[in-house]
Amino acid sequence: MSKFFNTHTINIGEKKEAEPFLRKYGIYQDGTTPMYRDTDGKLWAMSGHSHMGHIAVFCGTSIDNLKELYPISTNFCVGHADYAFANVRYPEGVKARGSIWPFGLYICPTTHRFFCFFHNESGWAGKGTAYDSFGPCVTPKYDSDFRHIGLMHSDDEGRNWTFDRWVVTSENVCFTDRYSPEDDRVIGQKGDVICLGSGDFTFFDDPNSDYLYLIYNQAFVNLEEGYWESCHAYIARTRKRNDGIMGDFVKYYDGSFSEPGNFGKETPIIGNAWHTKFAYLKKYGLYIASSTALNICKKGGPICADYMELRTSKDLIHWSEPVSFEKDGKKFGWHYCSLVPLDDKNPIAVIEDDDFAILLNHNGTDSYRHDCKFIKCD
Protein backbone atom coordinates (compact mmCIF):
# COMPACT_ATOMS: atom_id res chain seq x y z
CA MET A 1 0.00 0.00 0.00
CA SER A 2 1.42 3.39 -1.02
CA LYS A 3 2.37 5.88 1.71
CA PHE A 4 2.97 8.82 -0.63
CA PHE A 5 1.16 11.36 1.52
CA ASN A 6 3.26 10.46 4.53
CA THR A 7 6.12 12.28 2.79
CA HIS A 8 4.38 14.69 0.40
CA THR A 9 1.73 17.37 0.51
CA ILE A 10 0.15 19.76 -2.02
CA ASN A 11 0.63 23.48 -2.46
CA ILE A 12 -2.78 24.68 -3.73
CA GLY A 13 -2.80 27.81 -5.87
CA GLU A 14 -5.45 30.49 -6.04
CA LYS A 15 -8.87 29.93 -7.52
CA LYS A 16 -9.56 31.11 -11.06
CA GLU A 17 -12.16 30.44 -13.72
CA ALA A 18 -11.53 27.32 -15.79
CA GLU A 19 -11.99 28.77 -19.26
CA PRO A 20 -13.93 27.94 -21.36
CA PHE A 21 -16.21 25.74 -19.19
CA LEU A 22 -18.41 28.57 -18.00
CA ARG A 23 -22.15 29.29 -17.92
CA LYS A 24 -21.76 32.58 -19.77
CA TYR A 25 -20.87 30.49 -22.84
CA GLY A 26 -23.87 28.20 -22.38
CA ILE A 27 -21.79 25.43 -20.74
CA TYR A 28 -23.26 23.99 -17.54
CA GLN A 29 -20.83 21.23 -16.65
CA ASP A 30 -22.30 18.57 -14.33
CA GLY A 31 -19.59 16.00 -13.55
CA THR A 32 -15.86 15.97 -14.20
CA THR A 33 -14.93 17.33 -17.64
CA PRO A 34 -13.98 14.59 -20.14
CA MET A 35 -10.74 15.26 -22.06
CA TYR A 36 -8.42 13.26 -24.31
CA ARG A 37 -5.19 13.89 -26.22
CA ASP A 38 -5.14 12.33 -29.71
CA THR A 39 -2.13 10.83 -31.48
CA ASP A 40 -1.46 14.15 -33.24
CA GLY A 41 -0.99 15.88 -29.89
CA LYS A 42 -4.26 17.82 -29.90
CA LEU A 43 -6.13 18.02 -26.60
CA TRP A 44 -9.91 17.54 -27.00
CA ALA A 45 -12.68 18.06 -24.46
CA MET A 46 -16.45 17.87 -24.16
CA SER A 47 -18.54 19.79 -21.68
CA GLY A 48 -22.17 20.44 -20.83
CA HIS A 49 -25.23 18.22 -20.69
CA SER A 50 -28.33 17.80 -22.81
CA HIS A 51 -31.04 19.51 -20.75
CA MET A 52 -29.25 22.71 -19.77
CA GLY A 53 -27.28 24.96 -22.13
CA HIS A 54 -25.54 22.87 -24.76
CA ILE A 55 -22.87 20.19 -25.09
CA ALA A 56 -19.82 21.41 -27.00
CA VAL A 57 -16.51 20.10 -28.32
CA PHE A 58 -13.31 21.96 -27.42
CA CYS A 59 -9.77 21.70 -28.74
CA GLY A 60 -6.31 23.08 -27.97
CA THR A 61 -2.84 21.93 -27.00
CA SER A 62 -3.22 22.17 -23.21
CA ILE A 63 -5.80 23.20 -20.63
CA ASP A 64 -4.49 26.76 -21.01
CA ASN A 65 -5.81 27.27 -24.55
CA LEU A 66 -8.87 25.07 -25.06
CA LYS A 67 -11.43 26.76 -27.32
CA GLU A 68 -14.98 25.78 -28.18
CA LEU A 69 -15.20 24.53 -31.77
CA TYR A 70 -18.89 23.68 -32.12
CA PRO A 71 -21.94 22.35 -30.29
CA ILE A 72 -22.56 18.65 -30.83
CA SER A 73 -25.47 17.16 -32.75
CA THR A 74 -26.89 13.67 -32.28
CA ASN A 75 -28.71 11.51 -34.79
CA PHE A 76 -30.90 10.30 -31.91
CA CYS A 77 -33.11 12.25 -29.55
CA VAL A 78 -33.13 12.31 -25.77
CA GLY A 79 -36.01 12.81 -23.35
CA HIS A 80 -39.28 10.94 -23.91
CA ALA A 81 -39.21 7.15 -23.46
CA ASP A 82 -41.11 6.54 -26.72
CA TYR A 83 -38.37 8.15 -28.83
CA ALA A 84 -35.10 8.51 -26.93
CA PHE A 85 -31.83 6.72 -27.72
CA ALA A 86 -32.98 5.41 -31.11
CA ASN A 87 -35.48 3.20 -29.24
CA VAL A 88 -32.64 1.11 -27.80
CA ARG A 89 -33.95 0.03 -24.43
CA TYR A 90 -31.99 -0.31 -21.23
CA PRO A 91 -30.61 -3.85 -20.88
CA GLU A 92 -33.45 -4.59 -18.42
CA GLY A 93 -35.93 -4.12 -21.27
CA VAL A 94 -37.20 -0.79 -19.95
CA LYS A 95 -37.55 2.03 -22.46
CA ALA A 96 -34.59 4.39 -22.13
CA ARG A 97 -35.34 8.05 -21.40
CA GLY A 98 -33.85 11.28 -20.09
CA SER A 99 -30.61 13.13 -20.75
CA ILE A 100 -26.96 12.52 -21.50
CA TRP A 101 -24.12 13.71 -19.29
CA PRO A 102 -20.78 13.17 -21.12
CA PHE A 103 -18.22 11.91 -18.58
CA GLY A 104 -15.66 10.04 -20.69
CA LEU A 105 -13.87 10.76 -24.01
CA TYR A 106 -11.61 8.40 -25.98
CA ILE A 107 -10.15 8.75 -29.50
CA CYS A 108 -9.08 5.68 -31.44
CA PRO A 109 -5.37 6.12 -32.29
CA THR A 110 -5.73 4.53 -35.74
CA THR A 111 -9.15 5.53 -37.09
CA HIS A 112 -9.57 8.83 -35.17
CA ARG A 113 -13.10 7.76 -34.22
CA PHE A 114 -14.34 9.60 -31.13
CA PHE A 115 -16.06 7.63 -28.38
CA CYS A 116 -18.08 9.32 -25.65
CA PHE A 117 -19.26 7.53 -22.52
CA PHE A 118 -22.21 9.23 -20.87
CA HIS A 119 -24.23 9.06 -17.68
CA ASN A 120 -28.02 8.70 -17.86
CA GLU A 121 -30.76 8.78 -15.23
CA SER A 122 -34.39 7.71 -15.41
CA GLY A 123 -35.71 10.54 -13.24
CA TRP A 124 -34.57 13.70 -15.03
CA ALA A 125 -35.73 15.39 -18.25
CA GLY A 126 -37.96 12.50 -19.35
CA LYS A 127 -40.53 14.85 -20.89
CA GLY A 128 -43.35 13.31 -18.89
CA THR A 129 -41.90 9.77 -18.71
CA ALA A 130 -39.32 10.18 -15.92
CA TYR A 131 -39.53 7.82 -12.95
CA ASP A 132 -37.76 7.05 -9.69
CA SER A 133 -38.00 4.23 -7.15
CA PHE A 134 -41.54 5.20 -6.19
CA GLY A 135 -43.07 5.87 -9.62
CA PRO A 136 -43.44 8.65 -12.22
CA CYS A 137 -41.78 11.89 -11.15
CA VAL A 138 -40.73 15.36 -12.18
CA THR A 139 -37.84 15.44 -9.70
CA PRO A 140 -36.66 12.13 -8.18
CA LYS A 141 -37.43 11.71 -4.50
CA TYR A 142 -34.26 11.20 -2.41
CA ASP A 143 -32.35 11.16 -5.74
CA SER A 144 -33.77 7.64 -6.03
CA ASP A 145 -33.88 7.29 -9.82
CA PHE A 146 -31.79 4.78 -11.79
CA ARG A 147 -28.43 5.12 -13.56
CA HIS A 148 -26.89 3.50 -16.65
CA ILE A 149 -23.71 4.19 -18.63
CA GLY A 150 -24.15 4.67 -22.37
CA LEU A 151 -21.79 4.88 -25.36
CA MET A 152 -21.95 6.95 -28.54
CA HIS A 153 -19.40 7.59 -31.30
CA SER A 154 -18.52 10.27 -33.83
CA ASP A 155 -16.57 10.04 -37.10
CA ASP A 156 -16.30 13.80 -37.69
CA GLU A 157 -14.38 14.93 -34.58
CA GLY A 158 -17.40 15.23 -32.36
CA ARG A 159 -19.77 17.22 -34.55
CA ASN A 160 -22.32 14.42 -34.98
CA TRP A 161 -22.88 11.42 -32.73
CA THR A 162 -24.46 7.98 -33.13
CA PHE A 163 -25.80 6.09 -30.12
CA ASP A 164 -24.22 2.64 -29.79
CA ARG A 165 -25.40 0.81 -26.68
CA TRP A 166 -25.55 0.65 -22.89
CA VAL A 167 -22.18 -0.60 -21.64
CA VAL A 168 -22.48 -0.82 -17.84
CA THR A 169 -25.62 -1.82 -15.94
CA SER A 170 -25.96 -2.78 -12.29
CA GLU A 171 -26.57 -6.35 -11.22
CA ASN A 172 -29.81 -4.91 -9.79
CA VAL A 173 -32.63 -3.99 -12.18
CA CYS A 174 -33.65 -0.36 -12.72
CA PHE A 175 -36.95 -0.32 -10.84
CA THR A 176 -38.53 -1.57 -7.60
CA ASP A 177 -41.52 -3.64 -6.62
CA ARG A 178 -43.21 -0.33 -5.80
CA TYR A 179 -43.36 0.64 -9.49
CA SER A 180 -42.56 -1.07 -12.80
CA PRO A 181 -42.29 1.26 -15.81
CA GLU A 182 -43.10 -1.58 -18.23
CA ASP A 183 -45.46 -3.63 -16.03
CA ASP A 184 -43.95 -6.84 -17.39
CA ARG A 185 -42.75 -10.07 -15.82
CA VAL A 186 -39.37 -8.78 -14.64
CA ILE A 187 -39.21 -8.68 -10.84
CA GLY A 188 -38.26 -5.30 -9.38
CA GLN A 189 -35.95 -4.74 -6.44
CA LYS A 190 -37.59 -5.61 -3.12
CA GLY A 191 -37.15 -4.17 0.35
CA ASP A 192 -36.50 -0.78 1.87
CA VAL A 193 -32.85 -0.51 0.73
CA ILE A 194 -32.34 -0.60 -3.04
CA CYS A 195 -29.54 0.03 -5.54
CA LEU A 196 -29.78 3.06 -7.85
CA GLY A 197 -27.78 1.46 -10.67
CA SER A 198 -24.36 2.10 -12.17
CA GLY A 199 -23.30 5.62 -13.16
CA ASP A 200 -21.76 8.87 -11.83
CA PHE A 201 -18.51 7.66 -13.36
CA THR A 202 -15.18 8.73 -14.83
CA PHE A 203 -12.98 7.28 -17.59
CA PHE A 204 -9.28 6.32 -17.44
CA ASP A 205 -6.90 5.27 -20.22
CA ASP A 206 -4.18 3.43 -18.32
CA PRO A 207 -0.76 4.37 -19.78
CA ASN A 208 0.76 1.21 -18.29
CA SER A 209 -1.59 -1.44 -19.65
CA ASP A 210 -3.75 -2.44 -22.61
CA TYR A 211 -7.00 -1.47 -20.84
CA LEU A 212 -9.49 1.36 -20.65
CA TYR A 213 -11.39 1.76 -17.38
CA LEU A 214 -14.71 3.11 -16.17
CA ILE A 215 -14.78 3.98 -12.46
CA TYR A 216 -18.41 4.20 -11.43
CA ASN A 217 -20.63 4.66 -8.39
CA GLN A 218 -23.47 2.58 -7.06
CA ALA A 219 -25.61 4.19 -4.39
CA PHE A 220 -27.87 2.26 -2.04
CA VAL A 221 -30.80 4.29 -0.70
CA ASN A 222 -33.10 3.61 2.22
CA LEU A 223 -36.49 4.41 0.72
CA GLU A 224 -38.37 4.40 4.01
CA GLU A 225 -35.96 6.66 5.89
CA GLY A 226 -34.93 8.79 2.91
CA TYR A 227 -31.13 8.63 3.01
CA TRP A 228 -28.27 6.97 1.17
CA GLU A 229 -26.78 4.09 3.16
CA SER A 230 -23.68 3.73 0.96
CA CYS A 231 -22.16 4.97 -2.28
CA HIS A 232 -19.00 3.07 -3.23
CA ALA A 233 -16.63 3.20 -6.21
CA TYR A 234 -16.45 0.22 -8.59
CA ILE A 235 -14.38 -0.46 -11.71
CA ALA A 236 -14.82 -2.14 -15.10
CA ARG A 237 -12.41 -2.42 -18.02
CA THR A 238 -12.18 -3.21 -21.71
CA ARG A 239 -9.15 -4.01 -23.85
CA LYS A 240 -7.84 -1.22 -26.08
CA ARG A 241 -8.38 -1.78 -29.78
CA ASN A 242 -7.00 -0.07 -32.89
CA ASP A 243 -9.80 -0.77 -35.37
CA GLY A 244 -12.45 1.79 -34.41
CA ILE A 245 -14.42 -0.67 -32.28
CA MET A 246 -15.14 -0.37 -28.56
CA GLY A 247 -15.21 -3.74 -26.80
CA ASP A 248 -17.49 -4.83 -23.99
CA PHE A 249 -16.61 -4.03 -20.39
CA VAL A 250 -15.82 -6.54 -17.67
CA LYS A 251 -16.42 -5.70 -14.00
CA TYR A 252 -14.05 -6.28 -11.12
CA TYR A 253 -15.55 -8.83 -8.74
CA ASP A 254 -14.14 -10.92 -5.89
CA GLY A 255 -10.48 -10.37 -6.77
CA SER A 256 -10.51 -10.40 -10.57
CA PHE A 257 -12.09 -8.85 -13.65
CA SER A 258 -14.59 -11.61 -14.22
CA GLU A 259 -18.18 -10.34 -14.49
CA PRO A 260 -19.98 -8.83 -17.51
CA GLY A 261 -20.49 -5.07 -17.73
CA ASN A 262 -24.26 -5.50 -17.96
CA PHE A 263 -25.85 -7.31 -14.99
CA GLY A 264 -22.55 -8.65 -13.65
CA LYS A 265 -21.69 -8.72 -9.97
CA GLU A 266 -19.22 -6.12 -8.67
CA THR A 267 -16.92 -5.56 -5.70
CA PRO A 268 -16.14 -2.00 -4.59
CA ILE A 269 -12.55 -0.83 -4.75
CA ILE A 270 -13.07 2.34 -2.64
CA GLY A 271 -15.74 2.78 0.00
CA ASN A 272 -18.02 5.82 0.14
CA ALA A 273 -16.32 7.99 -2.48
CA TRP A 274 -18.17 10.19 -4.96
CA HIS A 275 -17.17 10.47 -8.63
CA THR A 276 -13.71 8.93 -8.28
CA LYS A 277 -11.24 9.93 -11.01
CA PHE A 278 -7.78 8.43 -11.69
CA ALA A 279 -4.50 9.92 -12.89
CA TYR A 280 -0.96 8.52 -13.11
CA LEU A 281 1.96 10.22 -11.35
CA LYS A 282 4.83 9.40 -13.71
CA LYS A 283 7.60 10.78 -11.50
CA TYR A 284 6.53 8.59 -8.59
CA GLY A 285 5.24 5.52 -10.43
CA LEU A 286 1.88 5.75 -8.65
CA TYR A 287 -1.77 6.05 -9.53
CA ILE A 288 -3.75 8.75 -7.75
CA ALA A 289 -7.51 8.84 -7.20
CA SER A 290 -9.42 12.04 -6.51
CA SER A 291 -12.94 11.83 -5.15
CA THR A 292 -15.41 13.81 -3.11
CA ALA A 293 -15.99 12.89 0.53
CA LEU A 294 -19.47 11.64 1.40
CA ASN A 295 -21.70 12.25 4.38
CA ILE A 296 -23.49 8.92 4.54
CA CYS A 297 -25.98 9.88 7.20
CA LYS A 298 -29.52 9.77 8.42
CA LYS A 299 -32.49 11.52 6.85
CA GLY A 300 -32.06 15.22 6.23
CA GLY A 301 -28.28 15.45 5.93
CA PRO A 302 -26.34 16.31 2.75
CA ILE A 303 -25.03 13.35 0.78
CA CYS A 304 -21.77 14.95 -0.37
CA ALA A 305 -19.42 16.77 1.97
CA ASP A 306 -18.02 18.61 -1.10
CA TYR A 307 -14.35 18.45 -0.23
CA MET A 308 -11.66 16.46 -2.06
CA GLU A 309 -9.99 13.29 -0.87
CA LEU A 310 -6.90 11.75 -2.50
CA ARG A 311 -5.64 8.17 -2.41
CA THR A 312 -2.70 6.46 -4.11
CA SER A 313 -2.21 2.96 -5.48
CA LYS A 314 0.22 0.80 -7.42
CA ASP A 315 -2.39 -1.42 -9.08
CA LEU A 316 -5.72 0.52 -9.37
CA ILE A 317 -7.40 -1.92 -6.97
CA HIS A 318 -5.74 -1.50 -3.56
CA TRP A 319 -5.79 2.12 -2.37
CA SER A 320 -4.29 4.02 0.53
CA GLU A 321 -6.37 5.71 3.18
CA PRO A 322 -7.81 9.06 2.06
CA VAL A 323 -6.18 12.38 2.79
CA SER A 324 -7.79 15.81 2.55
CA PHE A 325 -6.35 19.32 2.41
CA GLU A 326 -7.22 22.80 3.58
CA LYS A 327 -7.04 26.16 1.86
CA ASP A 328 -7.79 29.44 3.61
CA GLY A 329 -8.88 27.55 6.71
CA LYS A 330 -11.46 25.38 4.94
CA LYS A 331 -11.53 21.86 3.55
CA PHE A 332 -10.49 22.09 -0.10
CA GLY A 333 -12.54 20.79 -3.00
CA TRP A 334 -16.08 20.77 -4.37
CA HIS A 335 -18.67 18.36 -5.74
CA TYR A 336 -16.52 17.20 -8.69
CA CYS A 337 -12.70 17.16 -8.55
CA SER A 338 -10.07 16.07 -11.07
CA LEU A 339 -6.29 16.28 -11.39
CA VAL A 340 -4.95 17.16 -14.85
CA PRO A 341 -1.47 17.94 -16.27
CA LEU A 342 -0.42 21.45 -17.30
CA ASP A 343 1.84 20.47 -20.21
CA ASP A 344 1.04 20.17 -23.91
CA LYS A 345 2.36 16.67 -24.61
CA ASN A 346 1.31 14.10 -22.01
CA PRO A 347 -1.95 12.12 -22.04
CA ILE A 348 -4.55 13.96 -20.01
CA ALA A 349 -4.39 11.33 -17.26
CA VAL A 350 -0.58 11.45 -16.91
CA ILE A 351 1.10 14.00 -14.60
CA GLU A 352 4.80 13.89 -15.41
CA ASP A 353 6.38 15.97 -12.65
CA ASP A 354 5.13 17.85 -9.60
CA ASP A 355 3.05 20.55 -11.29
CA PHE A 356 -0.60 20.00 -12.17
CA ALA A 357 -4.03 21.60 -11.94
CA ILE A 358 -7.15 20.65 -10.01
CA LEU A 359 -10.45 21.36 -11.76
CA LEU A 360 -13.57 21.85 -9.64
CA ASN A 361 -17.27 22.32 -10.31
CA HIS A 362 -20.69 21.52 -8.90
CA ASN A 363 -23.97 20.57 -10.60
CA GLY A 364 -24.36 22.82 -13.64
CA THR A 365 -22.03 25.51 -12.33
CA ASP A 366 -19.02 27.35 -13.69
CA SER A 367 -15.81 25.34 -13.50
CA TYR A 368 -12.81 26.55 -11.53
CA ARG A 369 -9.11 25.80 -11.56
CA HIS A 370 -6.32 25.75 -8.98
CA ASP A 371 -2.73 25.30 -10.18
CA CYS A 372 -0.97 23.02 -7.71
CA LYS A 373 2.34 21.40 -6.89
CA PHE A 374 3.43 18.29 -4.99
CA ILE A 375 5.92 19.24 -2.26
CA LYS A 376 8.06 16.94 -0.18
CA CYS A 377 7.45 17.43 3.52
CA ASP A 378 10.29 18.65 5.72
C-alpha positions, 0 to 999 in steps of 0.5 A: 500500500502506497504511503505517498502522503506520509512524505508529500503534501500539495501546495494549492494555488489560487482559484480562477475560472476554468476557461472555457467551461463557463455558464456565460458560454452556455456550458453547464458542466455537471460531472468531471470534464472529459478530455483526451489527447489524440495521437497528433498531440491535440487536446480535446474536451467535451462539456455540458449536458443535454437539458441545460445549455448545450454540449460542445466540443473543445480543442487546444494543446493544453488546458491553457488554450482550449477553445470551443469549436462547435456544439454537438449534434446527435442523430438520436433524440433524448427525453421521452421514453417513446423516442429517446436513444434510437429506441434502444432500451436499457438492458433490463428491457425498460424504455430508455429516457432522459438526458446525456451527461458526457463523462468520458472521451476516448479517441481511437489512435488509428481511425480517429473515431471519437467515443463518448461515454455518458451518464443517464438517469431515469428521473430527469428530463424525461418529458413526462416519462421520468420515474424514480424508485416510487413511480413517475416523477418530475424530480426524483425523490431522495435522488432515487432514480436509476443510472446507466452508462451509455456509449456513442461515437462520432466520425467527424471529430465530435460534430455528430454522434451515433448512439451505440449501446448501454455498456455498464448496468448494475446487477440490480434492475432499474426499478422496484416492486413499488413501481414497474415502468413496463409492467412486465414479468421482470421482478423489481428490487424488493425491500427498503434498501435498493440500488440506484444502478451504475453511473456517476462515473469517470474514464481512465486510459491506463498508460501502463496497460492495454486497458481502458477503465470506467470507475463508477458509483453505485448508491444504495438508498433507504427508501423508508428513511430517505437517506443513502446508506452507501455509495462506493466506487467500482471499476470495469475495463475493456481491452484497447483496440486499434480498429475503431471498435469499442469492446465490452466491459468486464467488471471487477468482482471478488479479486478479478475482472470476471463479471460482464459489464451488464448485470454482472456482480461487482466488488467495490474498490473504494468505500463511500467515495463520490465520482472517483477519477484516476491519474498517473503520477509518472515521476513517482510511479503511482496512480492517484484517485481524486474523489469527493468525501461523502456524508453517509448519514440519516435523513435530512443530511447532505449526501456529499461533503463537497471536499476532495480526498486523495488516495494512491495505489500501485495497481488501481485496486488497492488504495491508501487511506484518504487524505484531505487538504485545507485552503484558507482555513477550509476543507479544499474541493467541491462536488466534482474534482479532477487532477490534470497535467499542465503540459502540452504533450502528455496524455490527459491522465498522466502527470509527469512531474510535480506541477498539475491543476485541479479542476472543480465544479458543482452541478451545472455551475461554472468550472474553476481551476487551482494550479498546484504542486506536490511538495516533499514534507520537511 
